[in-house]
Amino acid sequence: MDGKHILSSSGRDKIISEWAVPQGIHSKILAITTARFACIDGNLATAEELLTHEIDTSVNNHTCYAHRSFVMARKRDWDRALQDAIKSISIQPSLIGYISKGIALCGKGRVRNARAAFDVASMYTNQDSETIHFVLLIKVIALFNADQHEEANLLLKELTKGCPNADTRACHIVEAYLRLQLGIKDLDGARHEKAADHFSAVLNSSALSWSSPIHFIYEDFVVLFGWDLKSLWQKAHEKRCDALLRACKLQDAVKSYQYMMDSSDNNTKADYLEWSIDFKKECSALCIANGDAALNANKYDRAIDLYSAAIDLDSASDIVFANRSRAYLGKMLWEDALFDAQKVTELNPLSHVGYQLAHTALRGAQRYDEAINAFKIMLSNLDNAPEAQTRVCFPSEAEAAIQSAVWIELDHAPLRLLNTFTGLLCDRTAQINAFKASTKYKRLLSFTTEHSDLRTERIKNVVAMYFRCVLLSHRWEETEALLHDVQDKVVYTLNGHDGVTKLQSFCNTARKAGYGWAWMDTCCIDKKNNVELQKSINSMFLWYRHSALTIVYLCDVPPSSQPGALVRSVWNERGWTFQELVAPKVVIFCQKDWSLYLGDRSSNHKESPRIMKELEDATGIDARALISFCPGMSGAREKLRWASKRVTTEQEDVAYSLFGIFGITLPVSYGEKKQNALGRLLQEIVALSGDITVLDWIGQPSEFNSCLPACITSYTAPPCTFPSLSADQIQTTIFSLEKDPVVVDLASKLYNLLDNTSAARFVNRRLRLPCITFRVADVSLSHGPSGETRYKVKADGLHDLLITTKDPITQFPRIRPAQQTLLLVRPWNRSLLEVPESADLLDDTESEEDYFTPPSSPSDDSSTHSLAKQEVVVLESRALRLLVLLGQPFGAFLLARQRGTEYKRVASDCNIIVQVKDVATVRDLMDVRTIEIL
């Protein structure tokens, strides 16, 4: 066909022959000639020289002009390209001539004219669809190169859709190459994400892969436009990796790189080895830097992804694995963290870091034994990290700190405890061994890794939580589980009496509540061991005070009882249950079937108003005292009254059960009898506190000392109280007394005498009691109409008094007072002095230094004299006030002399109330002495 000539390999070299339009999916431009090979190799000068030679040989060869136009277009010499195209057409209009003209015009930016040239070119296709399709593809490329991207893309889409029988793969190849060029342009313009999208579109093309021979199939595109189809796939991958890297999409960049590696053969990898090295180096550095920033910001997921990306790029240093391990630790992914920690130790065996991370990971995975071993290995490697040695706590130090906390905690716990989980009774050693074998201990030990950990509250809290103990308060019944019943046995497997069932139910209740230790007095004390028994009785109040929970078991309160059942329970009447009620901070009451009393599900029944109201009614103790009871000597007489109606099985327990109430430690000696035990307790109260209110009782005297009661029930009646004078009445009396200087002088002497009197004390069971004494002058006996006994007593300085008793006073002397000295005495109570605190003696505006500064000059004598006179007036006022108070009715003791200066108290079943005749007769009050009472 005219106008269709190419350089053919037939005939002699470089001879023009007709261009046969191919029957396949591609056409050959410049055929298989030296000039074609030169164009493919990019040697455009050679191609130009060869074609020029052909033109010189045959000046009217329109094909050679068209071919040289293509070469000039490749060289971007658009003017010469257009000249050759026009020359070709002028010689002979042809398909190849108009194609070359369209390409040249596009290169010069004359797009409109170029479109016309391509339209004319289509007239020389002989209406062959494949040829038309190929021409239009060339037009697409030419328009694209002329920056007519939108028009080129639209035409390409229409070609792909509208020519089903044409070469659609060629369309995809063209589309891919054009997208590659767009991507490169966006990458150069720092539009990295947009560039990455273009490169991804290239790689997603169905017509493209690294192994596809498109550079052979579509060689004409190489000839016409210089396309490098051979490295299209490789270049698209490299550029996408670079674009993603510049866009800081590091993980996507790594994935793209890995896909590229996985899809390439060894020869292809060798082609981009240098680029690969540079990319991995730059990408790894960015991944690690960004991973470190994410780790420092606690963005663990991102840190893990970035470190993983760096590792995938073969940047697997011990530092990277260590940091990824830390990120896994932040996510509590213990096994992943452990794997990386082990990689650290493999890469750097001498570093302590890998073992430190392994210790933390194993600790989190609750593999505490392995964690401790890892920590020990870490310590052995600390020679290489001296800065860490100063912070690290060695296991021996941690063990010592924990052991110290354990002993402090157990100091307030019972000696023997029931393990509610194993059902075994454990002594101290077994308790500590159980703790050391527990996960809590191993966890605590593995977490105590720095010296700062030794000073935290965590050790104390963990130990306290582990040893939380539940104590039982109950009434002993006929059958109880004793020590020999449970020793070396599992409580839950025991068979037997009701006491065993009670014990099992108690342990089960404690265990279900989450407590690991329980204590029950019937089986947790070795009563045959006197040392243990002594310590248990003296410590029991503290045990209940420090218990995590005290369960009160009401064996006589049936299930679903109505309010008031607690008041009627015999539990309120027992001696030991007094301290078991007031000592604990948290108490739960359980009915006979171990259900909660009144169904009250609150965590502490001491916070239940209706239960506390019942306890008030049952015990006579104010609810506030029940909730916040303070052991000690304060309010001793009231505490004795609270205990006075309680009973015990062992008579000595009347006193022993009160040791903790008063904060007293005394020897325990069963068999000493009630009076001796109670006497020792009361003697200790007086000795330690000087409080003589415990001497205020009515009933029978004790064999221990006649000033003490034989039975605690003597305290059932409240102490004597008398109406107090108003401030005005006291001041009026003082005003009348101070008119008499003699009275004032004697009152001052009495005040000084009483102020210098020592407190009451016991010595060898003898009470040395300071008191104001009144000699009994006469006692007469008579009987009342109801058979009561009356004693009319006359004493010096006192109004006559009548003592009426239901029963005769057995200790009253049978002989007449003239033959045996009787005294009515007022036990001296120093509170009557009303002495202010020492700080009150100083003026609020004065400092202590100012107060003791001596006069600076004789001119201060007058002020000193004035101050001294003021002090005298104050002391005289106090003395007169004391005199007025002594003139009020008071509870007196009747004493009978035994031998020498020894006396015994004459007790009765009523209080002896007396009053001085006249306070102005001060001399009647001056007989102040300390009497020794047997």
GIBEL-V101553 format. One record per backbone hydrogen bond with DSSP energy under -1.0 kcal/mol. NH is the residue of the N-H (numbers start at 0). CO is the residue of the C=O. If there is no record, write none. Layout:
BEGIN
NH|CO ; NH|CO
END
This chain:
BEGIN
3|0 ; 5|16 ; 14|11 ; 16|5 ; 18|3 ; 32|30 ; 36|32 ; 37|33 ; 38|34 ; 39|35 ; 40|36 ; 42|37 ; 43|41 ; 46|42 ; 47|43 ; 48|44 ; 49|45 ; 50|46 ; 51|47 ; 52|48 ; 53|49 ; 54|50 ; 55|51 ; 56|52 ; 57|53 ; 60|57 ; 61|59 ; 64|60 ; 65|61 ; 66|62 ; 67|63 ; 68|64 ; 69|65 ; 70|66 ; 71|67 ; 72|68 ; 73|69 ; 74|70 ; 75|72 ; 76|71 ; 77|75 ; 80|76 ; 81|77 ; 82|78 ; 83|79 ; 84|80 ; 85|81 ; 86|82 ; 87|83 ; 88|84 ; 89|85 ; 90|86 ; 91|87 ; 97|93 ; 98|94 ; 99|95 ; 100|96 ; 101|97 ; 102|98 ; 103|99 ; 104|100 ; 105|101 ; 106|102 ; 107|103 ; 108|105 ; 109|104 ; 110|108 ; 113|109 ; 114|110 ; 115|111 ; 116|112 ; 117|113 ; 118|114 ; 119|115 ; 120|116 ; 121|117 ; 122|119 ; 123|120 ; 124|121 ; 127|124 ; 131|127 ; 132|128 ; 133|129 ; 134|130 ; 135|131 ; 136|132 ; 137|133 ; 138|134 ; 139|135 ; 140|136 ; 141|137 ; 142|138 ; 143|139 ; 144|140 ; 145|141 ; 146|143 ; 147|142 ; 151|147 ; 152|148 ; 153|149 ; 154|150 ; 155|151 ; 156|152 ; 157|153 ; 158|154 ; 159|155 ; 160|156 ; 161|157 ; 162|158 ; 165|162 ; 167|165 ; 170|166 ; 171|167 ; 172|168 ; 173|169 ; 174|170 ; 175|171 ; 176|172 ; 177|173 ; 178|174 ; 179|175 ; 180|176 ; 181|177 ; 182|178 ; 183|179 ; 184|180 ; 185|181 ; 186|182 ; 187|183 ; 188|184 ; 189|186 ; 190|185 ; 191|189 ; 194|190 ; 195|191 ; 196|192 ; 197|193 ; 198|194 ; 199|195 ; 200|196 ; 201|197 ; 202|198 ; 203|199 ; 204|201 ; 207|204 ; 211|208 ; 213|211 ; 215|212 ; 216|212 ; 217|213 ; 218|215 ; 222|218 ; 223|219 ; 224|220 ; 225|221 ; 226|220 ; 228|226 ; 234|230 ; 235|231 ; 236|232 ; 237|233 ; 238|234 ; 239|235 ; 240|236 ; 241|237 ; 242|238 ; 243|239 ; 244|240 ; 245|241 ; 246|242 ; 247|244 ; 248|243 ; 249|247 ; 252|248 ; 253|249 ; 254|250 ; 255|251 ; 256|252 ; 257|253 ; 258|254 ; 259|255 ; 260|256 ; 261|257 ; 262|258 ; 268|264 ; 269|265 ; 270|266 ; 271|267 ; 272|269 ; 275|271 ; 276|272 ; 277|273 ; 278|274 ; 279|275 ; 280|276 ; 281|277 ; 282|278 ; 283|279 ; 284|280 ; 285|281 ; 286|282 ; 287|283 ; 288|284 ; 289|285 ; 290|286 ; 291|287 ; 292|288 ; 293|289 ; 294|290 ; 295|291 ; 296|292 ; 297|294 ; 298|293 ; 299|297 ; 302|298 ; 303|299 ; 304|300 ; 305|301 ; 306|302 ; 307|303 ; 308|304 ; 309|305 ; 310|306 ; 311|307 ; 312|308 ; 313|310 ; 314|309 ; 316|314 ; 320|316 ; 321|317 ; 322|318 ; 323|319 ; 324|320 ; 325|321 ; 326|322 ; 327|323 ; 328|324 ; 329|325 ; 330|326 ; 331|328 ; 332|327 ; 333|331 ; 336|332 ; 337|333 ; 338|334 ; 339|335 ; 340|336 ; 341|337 ; 342|338 ; 343|339 ; 344|340 ; 345|341 ; 346|342 ; 347|343 ; 350|347 ; 355|351 ; 356|352 ; 357|353 ; 358|354 ; 359|355 ; 360|356 ; 361|357 ; 362|358 ; 363|359 ; 364|360 ; 365|362 ; 366|361 ; 370|366 ; 371|367 ; 372|368 ; 373|369 ; 374|370 ; 375|371 ; 376|372 ; 377|373 ; 378|374 ; 379|375 ; 381|378 ; 383|380 ; 384|381 ; 387|384 ; 391|387 ; 392|448 ; 397|393 ; 398|394 ; 399|395 ; 400|396 ; 401|397 ; 402|398 ; 403|399 ; 404|400 ; 405|401 ; 406|402 ; 407|403 ; 408|404 ; 409|405 ; 410|406 ; 411|408 ; 412|409 ; 416|425 ; 417|517 ; 418|423 ; 419|515 ; 422|418 ; 425|416 ; 430|426 ; 431|427 ; 432|428 ; 433|429 ; 434|430 ; 435|431 ; 436|432 ; 437|434 ; 441|437 ; 442|438 ; 443|439 ; 444|440 ; 445|441 ; 446|442 ; 447|443 ; 448|446 ; 450|390 ; 452|449 ; 453|450 ; 460|456 ; 461|457 ; 462|458 ; 463|459 ; 464|460 ; 465|461 ; 466|462 ; 469|516 ; 470|548 ; 471|518 ; 472|550 ; 484|481 ; 485|481 ; 486|482 ; 488|485 ; 490|422 ; 492|489 ; 493|490 ; 500|496 ; 501|497 ; 502|498 ; 503|499 ; 504|500 ; 505|501 ; 506|502 ; 507|503 ; 508|504 ; 509|505 ; 510|506 ; 511|507 ; 512|508 ; 513|510 ; 514|509 ; 517|417 ; 518|469 ; 522|519 ; 523|519 ; 526|524 ; 528|525 ; 532|528 ; 533|529 ; 534|530 ; 535|531 ; 536|532 ; 537|533 ; 538|534 ; 539|535 ; 542|538 ; 543|539 ; 544|540 ; 545|541 ; 547|468 ; 548|468 ; 549|585 ; 550|470 ; 551|587 ; 552|472 ; 553|589 ; 554|552 ; 556|553 ; 564|561 ; 567|563 ; 571|568 ; 572|569 ; 574|646 ; 577|574 ; 579|575 ; 581|577 ; 582|578 ; 587|549 ; 589|551 ; 590|594 ; 591|556 ; 593|590 ; 596|588 ; 598|595 ; 599|596 ; 604|586 ; 606|603 ; 607|604 ; 611|607 ; 612|608 ; 613|609 ; 614|610 ; 615|611 ; 616|612 ; 617|613 ; 618|614 ; 619|615 ; 625|621 ; 626|622 ; 627|623 ; 631|660 ; 635|632 ; 638|634 ; 639|635 ; 640|636 ; 641|637 ; 642|638 ; 645|642 ; 646|572 ; 652|649 ; 653|650 ; 654|651 ; 655|651 ; 656|652 ; 657|654 ; 658|655 ; 661|657 ; 663|658 ; 671|668 ; 676|672 ; 677|673 ; 678|674 ; 679|675 ; 680|676 ; 681|677 ; 682|678 ; 683|679 ; 684|680 ; 685|681 ; 686|682 ; 687|683 ; 688|684 ; 689|685 ; 694|691 ; 695|692 ; 696|694 ; 697|713 ; 698|907 ; 701|707 ; 707|704 ; 709|699 ; 713|710 ; 714|711 ; 715|712 ; 729|725 ; 730|726 ; 731|727 ; 732|728 ; 733|729 ; 734|730 ; 735|731 ; 736|732 ; 737|733 ; 739|736 ; 743|739 ; 744|740 ; 745|741 ; 746|742 ; 747|743 ; 748|744 ; 749|745 ; 750|746 ; 751|747 ; 752|748 ; 753|749 ; 754|750 ; 755|751 ; 756|753 ; 760|767 ; 762|765 ; 765|762 ; 766|932 ; 767|760 ; 768|930 ; 770|928 ; 771|825 ; 772|926 ; 773|823 ; 775|821 ; 776|793 ; 777|793 ; 779|791 ; 781|789 ; 783|787 ; 786|783 ; 788|804 ; 789|781 ; 790|802 ; 791|779 ; 792|800 ; 793|777 ; 795|774 ; 797|794 ; 798|914 ; 800|792 ; 802|790 ; 804|788 ; 811|808 ; 818|815 ; 822|894 ; 823|773 ; 824|892 ; 825|771 ; 827|769 ; 831|828 ; 832|829 ; 839|836 ; 840|837 ; 841|838 ; 845|842 ; 850|846 ; 851|847 ; 852|849 ; 859|856 ; 860|857 ; 863|859 ; 864|860 ; 865|861 ; 866|862 ; 867|863 ; 868|864 ; 869|865 ; 870|866 ; 871|867 ; 872|868 ; 873|869 ; 874|870 ; 875|871 ; 876|872 ; 877|873 ; 878|874 ; 879|875 ; 880|876 ; 881|877 ; 882|878 ; 883|879 ; 884|880 ; 885|881 ; 887|884 ; 889|913 ; 891|911 ; 892|824 ; 894|822 ; 895|903 ; 896|820 ; 897|901 ; 901|898 ; 902|931 ; 903|895 ; 905|893 ; 913|889 ; 916|796 ; 920|917 ; 921|919 ; 923|920 ; 924|921 ; 925|922 ; 927|925 ; 928|770 ; 930|768 ; 932|766 ; 933|902
END
